Amino acid sequence: MHGLSRAPRVALRSQSSIWRLIIIRSMADYITMIHRHITDQVREALTDTPAVLVNGARQTGKSTLVQSEELGEQDRQYLTFDDPGALAAAKGDPNGFIAGLNPRVTLDEIQHVPELFPVIKAAIDRKRQPGRFLLTGSANVMLLPKLSESLAGRMEMVTVWPFSQGEMNGTRETFVDALFSKHSVVWSGKSTVVTRGGLLETVLAGGYPLAVARHNASRRNAWFQSYVMTMLQRDIRDLANISDLTAVPRLLSVVAARVGGLLNFADLSRTVGLPQSTLKRYFALLESTFLVQLLQPWSTNLGQRVIQTPKVYVNDTGLLSYLLGITVDRIKTEGTLAGAALENFVYMELRKQASWSTTKPEIFYWRTASGQEVDLVMEDRAGKLAGIEVKASATLSGNDVRGLQALATAAGKKWVRGIVLYTGTEVIPFANNLHGVPITHIWAG
């Protein structure tokens, strides 16, 4: 394990002697220093798929990725629809715009011009050439039926999340694949000792490239304030006609206060003061712009009643800390905040890893009507299961693995192993395939 030595972040925050000679000329330089683990998947998709859509929330590094030298696509024509001229041309004559493009083109922020999707479909049907269109978007087209139908079978989608811890540390995380190893896993590493306060600082910083490049929490909060307003003025307003723009950030803050909890629209409606029909429409906008993530329950035909309501999370714990006004000092004294933030952090780190892992598991949670529960359940394509519990405490007891033991019994032969991630420093074996593991092991190399 390479530990928490965040080279670019240290250079900006502490000016340590090791990094004093490194001069980061701009925020763009900082972002391009970081290798994105999803790059190989994008490159491979371009070799056999006519259209590749790199999507994700704004400011997660999509534009940087599609223009990076690592991708090897420097010969492509590049146009962004954040440019008013390109946007006007595409909207004014979609057919003429596509006809006038180079044979290989990158179209950035394509959600601004949904009219292009059927035209791109027709162009692909006329000439099915791999890698012809490289697209980026800040809206999830899978949640926009008319757009997703246009390129079904012609387009591969890759999601870019905020930086993972491994990306910032220069390591390729293998934790997810290790969970499903057929062999015994030795949960050990060479990480430096990290204090609980240091871990919480890591959690609250999140992974948005331009936010983590800032030197302290107050400057990150200023960035997030501008970010939320930009989302309202650009992507959310473009996707829907919203009469009360202040209701959307209010809803996002209320959702943030409920991370890790079951999604309850009736409760949200009362709290935000919106009719459920309007609230569900606004919530769908937060989901389609990747700001809010839903975690579905895992279930199987086990003859028991399993709760079917999804849990809700925010896409980044830096954004979460801004929305809730969380600081390290505050989170140390409010245990519920620490638990929720850590669970959100772990879920998003594992979701990022799952996207580039060999296993590529789906992620769920497990909770029964009788009160048995596991925070995260990962299921691979063969139906094998691994369970993850997240604890904010620095010590563990036998009570902390009871949910995992219950899930193992329910899963039967599908069960592989269970892990309790916690803020301590030692690996604790509860059984051959059941361990307590420090949270920092998630981003081991």
Residue pairs with C-beta under 8 A, 6 or more apart in sequence:
1 171
1 189
1 190
1 191
1 440
1 441
1 443
1 444
1 445
2 169
2 170
2 171
2 190
2 191
2 443
2 444
2 445
3 169
3 190
3 191
3 192
3 194
3 440
4 165
4 169
4 191
4 192
4 194
4 198
4 202
4 440
5 169
5 192
6 168
6 169
7 19
7 169
7 170
8 24
8 30
8 33
8 34
8 168
8 213
9 168
9 205
9 212
9 213
10 16
10 18
10 19
11 19
11 22
11 24
12 24
12 30
12 213
12 214
12 215
13 215
13 216
24 30
24 33
24 213
27 209
27 210
27 213
28 64
30 209
30 213
31 61
31 64
31 209
31 210
31 213
32 64
32 68
34 61
34 163
34 167
34 168
34 209
35 70
35 167
35 170
36 61
36 65
36 68
36 70
36 160
36 167
37 164
37 166
37 167
37 172
37 173
37 352
37 356
38 65
38 158
38 159
38 160
38 355
38 356
39 65
39 68
39 70
39 71
40 356
41 158
41 355
41 356
42 52
42 54
42 65
42 66
42 71
42 158
43 71
43 72
45 52
45 156
45 158
46 52
46 73
46 130
46 131
46 134
47 130
47 131
48 130
49 130
49 131
49 154
49 155
49 156
50 124
50 128
50 129
50 130
50 131
50 132
50 133
50 154
50 155
51 120
51 124
51 132
51 133
51 134
51 135
51 151
51 154
51 155
51 156
52 131
52 133
52 134
52 135
52 155
52 156
52 157
52 158
53 110
53 135
53 136
53 137
53 141
53 151
53 155
53 156
53 157
53 158
54 62
54 65
54 66
54 134
54 135
54 136
54 137
54 158
54 159
54 160
55 62
55 136
55 137
55 138
55 139
55 140
55 141
55 157
55 158
55 159
55 160
55 290
56 62
56 138
56 159
56 160
56 161
56 290
57 138
57 161
57 162
57 289
57 290
57 291
57 315
57 316
58 138
58 227
58 230
58 231
58 234
58 235
58 289
59 208
59 209
59 210
59 227
60 160
60 161
60 162
60 208
60 209
60 290
61 160
61 163
61 209
62 108
62 136
62 138
62 160
63 80
63 108
63 136
64 209
65 71
65 160
66 73
66 78
66 106
66 108
66 134
66 136
67 73
67 78
67 106
73 104
73 106
73 134
75 104
76 102
76 104
76 105
76 106
76 134
77 101
77 102
77 104
77 105
77 106
78 105
78 106
78 108
79 86
79 101
79 105
79 106
79 107
79 108
80 86
80 107
80 108
80 109
81 87
81 90
81 107
81 108
81 109
81 110
81 112
81 113
82 108
82 109
82 112
87 112
87 113
89 97
90 97
90 113
90 115
90 116
91 113
91 115
94 113
94 115
94 116
94 119
95 119
97 116
97 119
98 116
98 119
98 120
98 123
103 129
103 132
104 131
104 132
104 134
105 132
105 133
105 134
106 134
106 135
106 136
107 116
107 133
107 134
107 135
107 136
108 135
108 136
109 136
109 137
109 138
110 116
110 117
110 135
110 136
110 137
111 137
111 138
111 139
111 141
111 235
111 238
111 239
112 238
114 144
114 146
114 147
117 141
117 146
117 147
117 150
117 151
118 150
120 133
120 150
120 151
121 150
121 151
121 154
123 132
123 133
124 132
124 133
124 151
124 154
125 154
128 154
133 155
135 155
138 235
138 289
138 290
139 235
139 239
139 288
139 289
140 287
140 288
140 289
140 290
141 147
141 148
141 151
141 157
142 148
142 157
143 284
143 287
143 288
144 239
144 288
158 355
159 290
159 355
161 207
161 315
161 316
161 348
161 351
161 352
161 355
162 206
162 207
162 208
162 209
162 315
162 316
162 318
162 348
163 207
163 208
163 209
163 212
164 173
164 207
164 349
164 352
164 353
164 443
165 173
165 202
165 207
165 349
165 442
165 443
166 172
166 173
166 353
166 443
166 445
167 207
168 207
168 212
169 443
171 443
171 444
171 445
172 445
173 349
173 353
173 442
173 443
173 444
173 445
174 357
174 444
174 445
175 350
175 353
175 441
175 442
175 443
175 444
176 350
176 353
176 354
176 357
176 359
176 361
176 378
177 357
177 358
177 359
178 185
179 185
179 359
179 361
179 378
179 386
179 388
179 416
179 417
179 419
180 359
180 361
180 378
180 380
180 384
180 386
180 416
184 432
185 417
187 419
187 427
187 435
187 437
187 441
188 427
189 440
189 441
189 444
191 438
191 440
191 441
191 444
193 425
194 202
194 425
194 440
196 332
196 394
196 423
197 328
197 332
199 423
199 439
199 440
200 328
200 331
200 332
200 338
200 341
201 328
203 317
203 341
203 342
203 345
204 217
204 317
204 318
204 321
204 326
204 327
204 328
204 331
204 341
205 211
205 212
205 217
205 220
205 317
205 318
206 212
206 220
206 316
206 317
206 318
206 319
206 320
206 321
207 316
207 318
207 348
208 223
208 224
208 227
208 316
208 318
208 319
210 223
211 220
211 223
211 224
211 227
211 318
212 220
212 318
214 220
214 222
214 223
217 321
217 327
220 318
220 322
221 322
224 318
224 319
224 322
224 323
225 322
227 319
228 249
228 252
231 289
231 291
232 245
232 248
232 249
235 289
236 242
236 245
236 248
236 285
236 289
237 245
239 285
239 288
239 289
240 281
240 285
242 248
242 282
242 285
247 272
247 274
247 278
247 282
248 282
248 285
248 286
250 272
251 268
251 272
251 274
251 279
251 282
251 283
251 286
252 286
252 291
252 292
252 314
252 323
253 323
253 324
254 268
254 271
254 272
255 268
255 283
255 286
255 292
255 312
255 314
256 314
256 319
256 320
256 323
256 324
257 324
258 268
258 312
259 312
259 313
259 314
259 320
259 340
259 341
259 343
259 344
260 311
260 312
260 313
260 339
260 340
260 343
260 344
260 375
261 311
261 312
262 307
262 309
262 310
262 311
262 312
263 294
263 309
263 310
263 311
263 312
264 309
265 276
265 279
265 280
265 283
266 276
268 279
268 283
269 275
269 276
269 279
272 279
274 282
283 292
286 292
287 293
287 294
290 315
291 314
291 315
291 319
292 312
292 313
292 314
292 315
293 312
293 313
293 314
293 315
293 347
293 348
293 351
294 310
294 311
294 312
294 313
295 310
295 311
295 312
295 313
295 347
295 363
295 364
295 365
295 376
296 310
296 364
296 365
297 306
297 307
297 308
297 309
297 310
297 364
297 365
297 366
297 367
298 306
298 364
298 365
298 366
298 377
298 379
298 385
299 306
299 308
300 410
300 411
300 414
302 410
304 368
304 369
304 370
304 410
305 368
305 369
306 366
306 367
306 368
306 369
307 367
307 368
307 369
311 365
313 343
313 344
313 347
313 348
314 320
314 323
314 344
315 348
316 348
317 341
317 344
317 345
317 348
320 326
320 341
320 344
321 327
321 341
324 337
326 337
326 341
330 337
331 337
331 338
331 341
332 338
335 392
338 392
339 390
339 391
339 392
342 390
342 391
342 392
342 423
342 439
343 375
343 390
346 375
346 376
346 388
346 390
346 421
346 439
346 442
347 363
347 375
347 376
349 442
349 443
350 363
350 376
350 378
350 388
350 442
351 363
353 442
354 360
354 361
354 362
354 363
354 378
359 380
359 381
360 380
360 381
361 378
361 379
361 380
361 381
361 386
362 378
362 379
363 376
363 377
363 378
363 379
364 376
364 377
364 378
364 379
365 373
365 374
365 375
365 376
365 377
366 372
366 373
366 374
366 377
366 387
366 403
366 407
366 410
367 373
367 374
372 402
372 403
372 406
372 407
373 403
374 387
374 388
374 389
374 403
374 404
374 406
374 407
374 418
375 388
375 389
375 390
376 387
376 388
376 389
376 390
377 385
377 386
377 387
377 388
377 407
378 385
378 386
378 387
378 388
379 385
383 414
384 414
384 415
384 416
385 407
385 411
385 414
385 415
385 416
386 416
386 417
386 418
386 419
387 403
387 404
387 407
387 408
387 417
387 418
387 419
388 418
388 419
388 420
388 421
389 400
389 401
389 403
389 404
389 418
389 419
389 420
389 421
390 420
390 421
390 422
390 439
391 400
391 420
391 421
391 422
391 423
392 422
392 423
393 422
393 423
393 424
394 422
394 423
394 424
395 422
395 424
396 420
396 422
396 424
396 428
396 436
398 430
400 420
400 422
400 436
401 418
401 420
401 430
401 434
401 436
404 418
404 419
404 420
404 434
405 418
405 434
407 415
407 418
408 415
408 418
408 434
415 433
416 433
417 433
417 434
417 435
418 433
418 434
418 435
419 434
419 435
419 436
419 437
420 430
420 435
420 436
420 437
421 437
421 438
421 439
421 441
421 442
422 436
422 437
422 438
422 439
423 438
423 439
424 436
424 438
425 438
426 436
426 438
427 435
427 436
427 437
427 438
427 441
428 435
428 436
428 437
429 435
429 436
430 436
